[in-house]
């Protein structure tokens, strides 16, 4: 337990199930939308003007999708990977 004088900036563990897909969706959509926009428009002013909107839209789709499919993905992974020893 931290001492009263120390300050903790961490969220409680109960938020891990929401924070993991949030961070994953931000990072993945950041990279994928940049690559797709760069491929479509090339490097230049059009890219810089278009990519933030493309990223935001892709994140708005990706985050709720991750939340919805994560239980299914965990089940599939559980079928493919041995359970850790207890």
Buried (B, 14 or more C-beta within 10 A) or exposed (E): EEEEEEEEEEEEEEEEEEEEBBEBBBEBBBEBBBEBBBEEBEEEEEBEEBBEEBBEEBBEEBBEEBBEEBEEEEEEEEEEEEEEEE
